[in-house]
Amino acid sequence: MSKTPRMFPRTRMVNREQPAQFDVTIKGASHSHWQDPYHVLLTLNWFKFFATITVSYLIINTVFALLYLAGGNCLENARPGSFGDAFFFSVQTMASIGYGVMHPKTNYANIVVTIEALVGLMALAMSTGLMFARFSLPTAKVLFSNVAVITPYNGVPTLMFRAANRRRNRILEAQVRVSLLRDEETQEGDFMRRLYDLQLVRSQTPSFSLTWTIMHHIDENSPLYGETLESLMAVNSELVVILTGLDETVSQTIHARHSYIESEIVWNQRFVDIFSRKRNGRWLIDYNHFHDVEAAGRSN
């Protein structure tokens, strides 16, 4: 543990572009994707996933095509020494197509076909399992406001930010937890990053279907009491937000993460009202102004 805090370019713990990742570089702990390929294949984006499957498929067929070529003229109706014929025979064998035009005519070729058929069955089973696992992974489509605001609420300075469920369903028993992460130095001169939980006005809701304004009163018991933008910047502050709940569609627990660094917390501003009533009496929510703020003293 370092004895003295050092100033570095500002980074955040939670990556807002990819919330499942953390902007932390780990040194001294060995880690290789080959040690956990299943997790890697589950977390790749869809383009990289299909690219990985395609490249692996081509490599496997290329290897077996070379094995067929190594056996000499072992395939009936295949041109001797033709990599193309051997490759497409491998494709037909792995996929269990079996057109019958080309077929093995030596024991060597039959042994290779047997091995490839087994590899093809295993590859098909693993690919199917990965596809199912990726589609069945519970995911949250939660939108967080771009900024958090500090504004009076019932006469008390209050930290606020918005969350919205972008799906047309409900997140049941939704819970949110907000923590303040900042640099600290102990009396012994040791430097650490410390988390403080913020007490929320309402930390859970039985049904999260539309929007939710999450609030924390900044009173004498708040870690933010007496703080300013400059003081928060001096200790590299970050608000870490974790929202969990039960997706009623798939009956699985989902998670959403977000964070605000000190430059994304604005003082004496409030969120623009996005609720209004239509002429037929129904409520209207205007998400076009979901992130908009205005001066705290301004009236609608």
C-alpha positions in Angstrom: 0.0 0.0 0.0 1.4 3.4 -1.0 2.2 5.9 1.7 1.4 9.0 -0.3 -1.5 9.6 -2.7 -0.4 10.4 -6.2 -2.2 12.5 -8.9 -3.1 10.6 -12.1 -5.4 11.3 -15.1 -9.0 10.9 -13.8 -10.4 7.4 -14.2 -13.5 5.8 -12.7 -14.0 2.4 -11.0 -17.1 1.5 -13.0 -16.7 1.7 -16.8 -19.8 3.6 -18.0 -19.5 2.3 -21.6 -19.1 -1.3 -20.4 -20.6 -1.3 -16.9 -19.6 -5.0 -16.3 -15.9 -4.0 -16.5 -13.8 -2.1 -14.0 -11.1 0.4 -15.1 -8.5 -1.3 -12.9 -5.2 -2.7 -14.1 -4.1 -5.7 -12.1 -0.4 -6.5 -11.6 1.2 -9.5 -10.0 -1.8 -11.8 -10.4 -1.5 -14.1 -13.4 -4.6 -14.3 -15.6 -5.1 -15.7 -19.0 -8.2 -16.0 -21.1 -7.2 -19.6 -21.8 -7.8 -20.3 -18.0 -11.5 -19.3 -18.3 -12.6 -19.6 -21.9 -16.2 -20.2 -21.1 -16.5 -16.9 -19.3 -14.7 -15.1 -22.1 -17.1 -16.5 -24.7 -20.1 -15.5 -22.6 -18.9 -11.9 -22.2 -17.7 -11.2 -25.7 -19.9 -8.9 -27.8 -21.9 -10.7 -30.5 -19.7 -9.7 -33.3 -16.5 -11.0 -31.6 -18.4 -14.1 -30.5 -19.5 -15.0 -34.1 -16.0 -14.1 -35.4 -14.4 -16.4 -32.8 -16.8 -19.3 -33.7 -16.2 -18.7 -37.5 -12.4 -18.6 -37.2 -12.4 -21.7 -34.9 -14.6 -23.5 -37.4 -12.3 -22.7 -40.3 -9.2 -23.7 -38.4 -10.6 -27.1 -37.4 -11.6 -27.9 -40.9 -8.3 -26.7 -42.2 -6.5 -29.1 -39.8 -8.6 -32.0 -40.8 -8.1 -31.2 -44.5 -4.4 -31.3 -44.0 -4.7 -34.7 -42.3 -6.6 -36.0 -45.2 -4.0 -34.7 -47.6 -1.3 -36.3 -45.4 -3.0 -39.7 -46.1 -2.3 -39.4 -49.8 -5.1 -40.4 -52.2 -7.4 -41.6 -49.4 -10.7 -39.9 -50.6 -12.8 -41.4 -53.4 -13.6 -38.9 -56.2 -11.3 -36.3 -54.7 -8.6 -34.8 -56.8 -5.2 -36.0 -55.6 -3.5 -33.3 -53.6 -6.5 -30.9 -53.8 -6.7 -28.9 -50.6 -10.2 -27.6 -51.7 -11.6 -31.1 -52.0 -10.2 -32.2 -48.7 -11.4 -29.0 -47.0 -15.0 -29.3 -48.3 -15.0 -33.0 -47.5 -14.1 -32.1 -43.9 -17.0 -29.6 -43.8 -19.4 -32.2 -45.0 -18.1 -34.7 -42.5 -18.2 -32.3 -39.5 -21.7 -31.2 -40.3 -22.9 -34.8 -41.0 -24.1 -33.7 -44.4 -22.7 -36.7 -46.3 -23.4 -36.0 -50.0 -21.8 -39.3 -50.9 -19.8 -37.9 -53.8 -16.6 -38.0 -51.8 -16.0 -40.7 -49.2 -13.1 -42.4 -47.5 -11.5 -45.3 -49.2 -8.7 -46.2 -46.8 -8.5 -47.2 -43.2 -6.5 -44.1 -42.5 -9.3 -41.9 -43.9 -11.9 -43.8 -41.9 -10.0 -43.2 -38.7 -9.7 -39.5 -39.4 -13.4 -39.3 -40.3 -14.2 -41.1 -37.0 -12.2 -38.5 -35.0 -13.7 -35.6 -36.9 -17.2 -36.9 -36.4 -16.6 -37.0 -32.7 -15.1 -33.5 -32.7 -18.0 -32.2 -34.8 -20.5 -33.6 -32.3 -18.7 -32.0 -29.4 -18.3 -28.7 -31.2 -22.0 -28.6 -32.1 -23.0 -29.3 -28.5 -20.7 -26.7 -27.1 -21.8 -24.1 -29.6 -25.4 -24.8 -29.0 -24.8 -24.5 -25.2 -23.0 -21.2 -25.6 -25.7 -19.7 -27.8 -28.4 -20.8 -25.3 -26.4 -19.5 -22.3 -25.8 -16.1 -24.0 -29.5 -15.7 -25.0 -30.6 -16.7 -21.5 -28.3 -14.4 -19.6 -30.4 -12.0 -17.5 -29.6 -8.4 -18.7 -30.9 -5.1 -17.4 -31.9 -2.2 -19.7 -31.7 0.5 -17.1 -31.0 4.1 -18.1 -29.3 6.4 -15.7 -29.2 10.2 -16.0 -25.9 11.6 -17.3 -25.4 13.8 -14.2 -26.4 13.8 -10.6 -27.6 17.0 -9.0 -27.5 18.5 -5.6 -30.5 20.7 -4.9 -32.8 21.6 -1.9 -35.6 19.1 -1.3 -38.0 20.1 1.5 -35.4 22.5 2.7 -32.6 19.9 2.9 -29.7 19.7 0.4 -30.3 16.5 -1.5 -28.3 14.4 -4.0 -30.5 13.2 -6.8 -30.1 11.2 -10.0 -32.6 9.4 -12.2 -33.0 5.9 -13.3 -35.5 4.4 -15.9 -36.4 1.0 -17.0 -36.1 1.0 -20.8 -38.0 -2.3 -21.2 -41.8 -2.4 -21.3 -42.0 -4.6 -18.3 -41.4 -4.4 -14.6 -38.4 -5.0 -12.4 -39.9 -6.5 -9.2 -38.4 -5.8 -5.7 -35.9 -3.4 -7.2 -33.2 -2.2 -4.8 -30.5 0.4 -5.3 -27.3 1.0 -3.3 -25.1 4.1 -3.6 -21.6 4.4 -2.2 -19.1 7.2 -2.1 -15.6 6.1 -3.1 -12.8 8.5 -2.3 -9.1 8.7 -1.4 -8.2 8.8 2.2 -5.0 8.9 4.3 -4.9 7.3 7.7 -3.3 8.9 10.8 -0.3 6.6 10.1 0.0 8.1 6.7 -1.3 5.1 4.7 -3.2 5.8 1.5 -6.4 3.9 0.7 -9.6 4.0 -1.5 -12.6 3.9 0.9 -16.3 3.3 0.4 -19.0 5.0 2.3 -22.6 3.9 1.9 -25.1 6.7 1.4 -28.5 6.5 3.2 -31.2 6.9 0.6 -34.7 8.4 1.0 -36.0 5.2 -0.6 -33.7 2.4 -1.5 -36.2 -0.1 -2.8 -39.5 -0.3 -4.7 -41.8 -3.2 -5.2 -42.2 -2.5 -8.9 -39.8 -0.5 -11.0 -41.5 0.0 -14.4 -40.9 3.6 -15.5 -38.7 6.1 -13.7 -37.1 6.4 -10.3 -35.5 9.5 -8.8 -33.0 8.3 -6.2 -32.3 10.7 -3.4 -29.9 11.1 -0.5 -30.2 13.8 2.1 -27.0 15.6 2.8 -27.2 16.2 6.5 -24.8 15.9 9.4 -24.7 12.1 9.0 -23.9 12.2 5.3 -20.4 11.5 4.0 -21.1 14.4 1.6 -21.9 16.9 4.4 -19.8 20.1 3.9 -18.2 18.9 0.7 -17.7 21.1 -2.4 -16.8 20.4 -5.9 -13.2 21.3 -5.1 -13.0 19.0 -2.1 -14.5 16.1 -3.9 -12.0 16.5 -6.8 -9.1 16.7 -4.3 -9.9 13.1 -3.1 -10.9 11.7 -6.5 -14.5 11.0 -5.5 -16.9 8.7 -7.3 -20.4 7.7 -6.7 -20.9 4.0 -7.4 -24.5 2.9 -8.1 -25.7 -0.7 -8.1 -29.3 -1.6 -8.9 -30.7 -5.1 -8.6 -34.2 -6.6 -9.0 -36.2 -9.5 -10.4 -37.1 -9.3 -14.1 -40.8 -10.4 -14.2 -40.5 -11.7 -17.8 -37.7 -14.2 -17.2 -38.0 -14.5 -13.4 -34.2 -13.9 -13.0 -32.2 -11.4 -10.9 -30.7 -8.6 -13.0 -28.0 -6.1 -12.1 -27.2 -2.6 -13.4 -24.2 -0.5 -12.5 -23.3 3.1 -13.0 -21.0 5.8 -11.5 -20.7 9.5 -11.3 -17.3 11.2 -10.8 -17.2 14.7 -9.2 -17.4 16.6 -12.5 -20.7 14.8 -13.2 -22.3 16.2 -10.0 -23.8 19.6 -10.5 -24.8 22.0 -7.6 -28.0 24.1 -7.4 -29.6 22.4 -10.4 -32.7 20.2 -10.6 -34.0 17.8 -13.2 -36.5 19.1 -15.7 -40.0 17.7 -15.0 -40.7 14.9 -17.6 -44.3 14.1 -16.3 -47.4 15.7 -17.8 -51.0 14.8 -18.4 -52.6 14.3 -21.8 -56.1 15.6 -22.6 -57.5 12.1 -22.0 -56.1 12.1 -18.5 -53.3 9.6 -19.1 -49.8 10.4 -17.8 -47.1 11.2 -20.4 -43.4 10.7 -19.8 -41.1 12.7 -22.0 -37.7 10.8 -22.2 -36.4 13.5 -24.5 -35.7 15.6 -21.4 -34.6 12.7 -19.1 -31.1 14.1 -18.7 -32.0 17.8 -18.8 -31.4 20.0 -15.7 -32.4 23.6 -14.9 -31.6 26.2 -12.2 -33.0 25.1 -8.8 -35.0 28.3 -8.3 -36.7 28.1 -11.6 -40.4 27.3 -11.6 -42.2 25.3 -14.3 
